[in-house]
Amino acid sequence: MRVLPFILLSILLLPPVGAAPYSGLDLAFMTARIPANTDAAPRTVQMRLGVPLKDWGVSLEGRFGAGLGGDTVTRTDGTRWTLFLPYHFGAYVVGELPVADAAVLRSVVGYTRVLIEEDVGGTISERSEDGLSFGLGGEWIIGRRGSFMVEYARLLDNDRIGLYALQLGWKFPF
């Protein structure tokens, strides 16, 4: 999986003829489904780089996020559990369906890798989790300066953790 960032970077640096690459900055409000009395709610900031493939109605996107804050919850056995996401990254195909002159529905499918840092009862550990991601969202084009984006995505869901995100951001065309 160490090859993924290099593939993604090469796709973004060599856009197809006529494509206008974009970048974006998002604030992500996460919900982490973990074995606890309540879900944890870590926060991240995320940068995105993308290349639209207008003929196909999709974009290729790479995203990198960094943790802003963790969350502490009580596990089902009574132990305090602090969850922090130092970083996450992924590669995605984004389907785009214009619904009005300035509005686009977006669907996202791809791969996400997350570094998880946990403090369970004073024992700190790190682990990486990865898997299939998908989501839905909308984009409101403000003008040549960019567009406002909202997206809800399931970033990760396996036996150990489920990670879901509501992302609010701004997309900047190059």
Secondary structure, DSSP 8 states (H G I E B T S, - for coil): -TTHHHHHHHHHHS--TT---EEEEEEEEEEEE-SBSS-B--EEEEEEEEEEETTTTEEEEEEEEEEEE-EEEEBTTS-EEEEEEEEEEEEEEEEEEEEETTEEEEEEEEEEEEEEEEEETTEEEEEEEEEEEEEEEEEEEEETTEEEEEEEEEEEESSS-EEEEEEEEEEEE-
